[in-house]
Amino acid sequence: MSRTTDGNYWAHIIVNRQHRLDDCHGLHAAFGQIVGARIDADDGVHSLPEHDKISQVAVLIRPTAKLT
């Protein structure tokens, strides 16, 4: 997660599809493939099209003190 200058947060899910390095750990240590993707929302569950082409999903989150 990374914080923005206005106090929001970006939450990232990254799948390494580009290159792999044998001598490291973390992001570039292994390949991955998304085999399914969906968004669960108030109005139901929505599948993401062309999920096999996705390499990163990012969601911008604004912290709140209470629900609106």
PAMIPA-225777 format. One record per residue (C-alpha): chain; x, y, z. Coordinates in steps of 0.05 Angstrom, whole numbers, always signed. Layout:
% PAMIPA-225777
pt chain A u X v Y w Z
...
***
This chain:
% PAMIPA-225777
pt chain A u +0 v +0 w +0
pt chain A u +24 v +71 w -14
pt chain A u -1 v +135 w +17
pt chain A u -18 v +195 w -26
pt chain A u -4 v +268 w -7
pt chain A u -77 v +279 w +10
pt chain A u -81 v +221 w +59
pt chain A u -112 v +168 w +14
pt chain A u -80 v +101 w +0
pt chain A u -67 v +61 w -63
pt chain A u -73 v -14 w -52
pt chain A u -38 v -54 w -107
pt chain A u -40 v -127 w -129
pt chain A u +16 v -139 w -179
pt chain A u +26 v -202 w -220
pt chain A u +94 v -210 w -253
pt chain A u +81 v -228 w -326
pt chain A u +141 v -193 w -359
pt chain A u +207 v -221 w -335
pt chain A u +237 v -265 w -281
pt chain A u +304 v -259 w -245
pt chain A u +333 v -323 w -216
pt chain A u +376 v -288 w -164
pt chain A u +324 v -245 w -127
pt chain A u +263 v -250 w -83
pt chain A u +196 v -214 w -87
pt chain A u +165 v -182 w -148
pt chain A u +213 v -208 w -201
pt chain A u +227 v -276 w -171
pt chain A u +169 v -314 w -203
pt chain A u +118 v -309 w -258
pt chain A u +43 v -307 w -245
pt chain A u -21 v -310 w -284
pt chain A u -90 v -285 w -264
pt chain A u -139 v -341 w -278
pt chain A u -201 v -305 w -255
pt chain A u -220 v -235 w -230
pt chain A u -282 v -204 w -201
pt chain A u -308 v -144 w -163
pt chain A u -357 v -155 w -106
pt chain A u -402 v -94 w -101
pt chain A u -467 v -73 w -68
pt chain A u -505 v -93 w -131
pt chain A u -473 v -161 w -139
pt chain A u -411 v -195 w -165
pt chain A u -381 v -171 w -231
pt chain A u -328 v -209 w -270
pt chain A u -270 v -171 w -301
pt chain A u -263 v -181 w -375
pt chain A u -197 v -204 w -405
pt chain A u -169 v -220 w -336
pt chain A u -112 v -260 w -367
pt chain A u -83 v -194 w -394
pt chain A u -83 v -159 w -326
pt chain A u -15 v -147 w -293
pt chain A u -36 v -99 w -238
pt chain A u -99 v -79 w -201
pt chain A u -99 v -15 w -160
pt chain A u -154 v +12 w -115
pt chain A u -154 v +82 w -86
pt chain A u -180 v +82 w -14
pt chain A u -201 v +144 w +25
pt chain A u -200 v +130 w +101
pt chain A u -263 v +154 w +136
pt chain A u -281 v +160 w +209
pt chain A u -352 v +133 w +197
pt chain A u -394 v +102 w +143
pt chain A u -433 v +150 w +98
***
